């Protein structure tokens, strides 16, 4: 398998999952600004990461789908709760929430110009995004106050790996995810996993990352 990623992007979650799974794969870095190059558009016409090229199922895109595939390919690791359990649907719910709510809010905060045709409105877009993220961080923190892992499982799942991405990115915003003790504890717990350390090293990033923005 081949995983295409941007360093420090949401593709970090499937990168960690692949490291943890023990499956054979190759991580291929896509440089920022090169997602629209014809060579990458031939892999993912949307020009986004991650893209996981598999031998039997073609190219899989979008983080929840890629994470689900990795979990299915390593069933003994219980990276996804079994079908029919409440924890299964909690994991799916959280991945959908992260993809549809948290990720876009970071996009509006750091790429506000994409969401405002009038430059005078950019500040308002950023302010609204920051306010939303603060509320979302508080919600996540409240949920992690009553459970160690986000789906309520005994061990981490791919939903936790996805949440880690935003716990890490959240170090760079105000309020920081460090200001939410349960969320911060979760971020540090995933950071301590050997697979996470390996993926971070391979991507050439750090846990802290830059002071602001993606990466």
VEXTIBA-929296 format. One line per 8 residues: number of its first residue (from 0); for each residue x, y, z of C-alpha. Coordinates in Angstrom, 3 decimals. Layout:
BEGIN
NUM	X,Y,Z  ...
END
This chain:
BEGIN
0	0.000,0.000,0.000  1.014,3.603,-0.524  -0.122,6.431,1.759  0.122,9.926,0.300  0.266,12.650,2.938  1.035,16.290,3.666  3.275,16.635,6.704  1.245,17.413,9.815
8	-2.097,17.199,8.040  -5.067,14.994,8.885  -3.232,12.236,7.037  -1.212,11.850,10.233  -4.065,9.763,11.686  -3.964,6.990,9.039  -0.167,7.185,9.095  -0.242,6.330,12.810
16	-2.837,3.618,12.190  -0.679,2.010,9.521  2.372,2.119,11.775  0.396,0.507,14.581  -1.198,-2.106,12.322  2.034,-3.757,11.221  0.750,-3.790,7.642  3.231,-3.289,4.836
24	2.995,0.220,3.385  5.001,3.085,1.939  4.464,6.683,3.075  4.863,9.195,0.256  5.095,12.873,1.099  3.203,15.411,-1.004  4.690,18.878,-0.686  2.349,21.729,0.176
32	1.092,23.442,-2.959  1.725,20.335,-5.060  -1.644,18.683,-4.459  -2.919,20.176,-7.721  -0.018,18.861,-9.799  -1.204,16.494,-12.551  0.840,13.662,-11.070  -1.088,13.828,-7.792
40	-4.464,14.592,-9.365  -4.066,11.286,-11.193  -4.111,9.655,-7.738  -6.830,11.819,-6.155  -8.674,14.132,-8.563  -9.812,16.243,-5.577  -6.207,17.122,-4.805  -6.489,16.234,-1.131
48	-4.754,13.965,1.313  -4.749,11.318,2.510  -4.920,8.952,-0.395  -4.271,5.279,0.277  -3.513,3.207,-2.804  -4.367,-0.412,-2.067  -3.664,-3.537,-4.133  -7.218,-4.888,-3.965
56	-9.521,-1.917,-3.461  -8.015,0.854,-5.550  -7.445,4.299,-4.066  -9.255,5.150,-0.850  -9.604,8.799,0.171  -11.086,10.775,3.102  -9.730,10.145,6.589  -12.682,8.174,8.057
64	-12.717,5.808,5.073  -8.949,5.291,5.131  -8.991,4.688,8.890  -11.864,2.234,8.520  -9.947,0.324,5.870  -6.793,0.078,7.973  -8.831,-1.132,10.938  -10.486,-3.782,8.763
72	-7.108,-4.974,7.501  -5.836,-5.470,11.061  -8.899,-6.912,12.838  -6.957,-8.438,15.731  -5.970,-4.962,16.972  -9.567,-3.826,17.596  -8.938,-0.438,16.006  -12.685,-0.283,15.333
80	-15.290,-1.688,17.706  -17.236,-4.635,16.339  -20.467,-3.989,14.405  -23.618,-3.865,16.489  -21.995,-2.399,19.596  -22.668,1.114,20.902  -18.934,1.791,20.784  -18.896,1.107,17.042
88	-21.372,3.872,16.353  -19.658,6.183,18.810  -16.400,5.768,16.876  -18.191,6.457,13.591  -20.003,9.442,15.095  -16.797,10.997,16.347  -14.993,10.548,13.055  -17.907,12.178,11.245
96	-17.936,15.055,13.760  -14.207,15.633,13.399  -14.427,15.564,9.626  -17.532,17.729,9.234  -17.167,20.172,12.139  -13.690,20.419,13.645  -11.609,20.198,10.480  -13.615,22.865,8.602
104	-13.373,25.210,11.604  -9.573,25.019,11.501  -9.802,25.719,7.778  -11.832,28.862,8.370  -9.431,30.007,11.079  -6.219,29.521,9.090  -7.539,29.949,5.544  -10.190,32.597,6.122
112	-9.547,34.195,2.742  -11.083,31.131,1.098  -14.387,31.816,2.872  -14.728,35.561,2.321  -14.939,37.301,-1.045  -14.571,40.623,0.762  -11.229,41.019,2.545  -12.937,43.192,5.142
120	-14.795,40.078,6.324  -11.728,37.900,6.915  -11.397,38.964,10.541  -15.020,38.079,11.214  -14.564,34.623,9.672  -11.526,33.999,11.862  -13.272,35.244,14.981  -16.288,33.015,14.404
128	-14.074,29.993,13.739  -12.061,30.564,16.918  -15.268,30.881,18.948  -16.622,27.661,17.484  -13.394,25.773,18.167  -13.399,26.917,21.792  -16.926,25.538,22.207  -15.987,22.299,20.458
136	-12.889,21.857,22.614  -15.054,22.280,25.711  -17.481,19.652,24.421  -14.686,17.181,23.658  -13.177,17.837,27.072  -16.503,17.107,28.786  -16.787,13.791,26.974  -13.247,12.772,27.850
144	-13.958,13.584,31.496  -16.109,10.434,31.664  -14.093,8.128,29.412  -10.431,7.530,28.651  -10.953,6.927,24.930  -13.400,8.853,22.825  -15.646,5.930,21.785  -15.863,4.579,25.323
152	-13.701,1.543,24.550  -11.101,-0.124,26.754  -8.306,0.775,24.350  -7.841,3.425,21.691  -9.498,3.191,18.289  -8.905,4.928,14.987  -11.296,7.648,16.208  -8.761,8.504,18.905
160	-5.984,8.737,16.322  -8.095,11.175,14.322  -8.889,13.220,17.433  -5.175,13.389,18.215  -4.586,15.334,14.997  -6.761,18.162,16.277  -5.447,17.965,19.816  -2.010,18.565,18.314
168	-3.139,21.340,15.966  -5.018,22.878,18.864  -1.761,23.694,20.634  -1.502,26.662,18.241  -4.840,28.360,18.773  -6.425,30.396,21.553  -7.766,28.903,23.706  -5.326,26.030,23.308
176	-6.288,22.392,23.716  -3.813,22.499,26.616  -6.413,24.596,28.441  -8.811,21.633,28.449  -7.245,19.081,30.799  -9.071,15.971,29.635  -8.536,16.747,25.978  -4.876,17.509,26.649
184	-4.457,14.246,28.576  -5.888,12.383,25.584  -3.507,14.136,23.178  -0.483,13.247,25.286  -1.674,9.636,25.655  -1.791,9.146,21.876  1.506,11.021,21.497  3.148,8.449,23.784
192	2.244,5.502,21.544  5.243,4.138,19.623  3.345,4.216,16.322  2.648,7.936,16.813  6.294,8.662,17.528  7.307,6.747,14.405  4.804,8.525,12.141  5.796,11.943,13.494
200	9.457,11.159,12.889  8.783,9.903,9.358  6.854,13.070,8.531  9.641,15.283,9.862  7.362,17.127,12.265  7.188,17.552,16.041  4.392,17.193,18.547  4.332,20.943,19.076
208	4.649,21.875,15.396  4.885,25.503,14.223  3.521,28.304,16.380  0.508,28.762,14.128  -1.058,27.356,11.017  -0.918,23.814,9.584  2.068,21.513,9.491
END
